[in-house]
């Protein structure tokens, strides 16, 4: 598959964005508001990239959740 391999820095950014998203999604904020307030100021990515990274998290299983 094209671009199947991604570096560890990409994986780290995806994990961090998903962690930030998970922290704030339970508070009732919309995805766009989470992106504008918390993701964009740190990572300067587009909204489309934000959604791609949320979907990409399935490719990187969380070791903390798997160890429990």
C-alpha positions in Angstrom: 0.0 0.0 0.0 1.3 3.5 -0.8 2.8 5.4 2.1 2.2 2.4 4.5 5.4 3.2 6.5 5.3 6.3 8.6 8.0 7.5 10.9 7.9 7.5 14.7 7.5 11.3 14.8 4.4 11.0 12.7 3.1 8.3 15.1 3.9 10.5 18.1 2.0 13.5 16.6 -1.0 11.3 15.8 -1.1 10.0 19.4 -0.8 13.5 20.9 -3.6 14.9 18.7 -5.8 12.0 19.6 -4.9 12.4 23.3 -5.9 16.1 23.2 -9.0 15.2 21.2 -10.0 12.6 23.8 -9.5 14.9 26.7 -11.8 17.6 25.3 -14.4 15.5 23.3 -16.2 14.5 26.5 -16.8 18.1 27.5 -19.3 18.6 24.7 -17.2 20.7 22.4 -17.6 20.1 18.7 -14.7 18.6 16.7 -14.2 22.0 14.9 -14.0 23.8 18.2 -11.5 21.3 19.6 -9.4 21.7 16.4 -9.5 25.5 16.6 -8.8 25.9 20.3 -6.4 23.1 21.1 -5.0 21.4 18.0 -4.3 24.2 15.5 -2.3 26.5 17.8 0.1 23.7 18.6 0.4 21.7 15.3 -0.6 24.2 12.6 -2.3 21.5 10.5 -5.4 21.8 8.4 -8.8 20.5 9.5 -8.6 17.8 6.9 -5.3 16.6 8.3 -6.8 16.7 11.8 -9.6 14.3 10.7 -7.0 12.1 8.8 -5.0 11.9 12.0 -8.0 10.9 14.0 -8.6 8.1 11.6 -4.9 7.1 11.5 -4.9 6.4 15.2 -6.4 3.0 14.4 -3.1 2.1 12.7 -1.2 2.7 16.0 -2.6 0.7 18.9 -2.2 2.4 22.2 0.3 0.4 24.3 -1.2 1.7 27.6 -4.7 0.3 26.7 -3.2 -3.0 25.5 -1.2 -3.6 28.7 -4.3 -3.5 31.0 
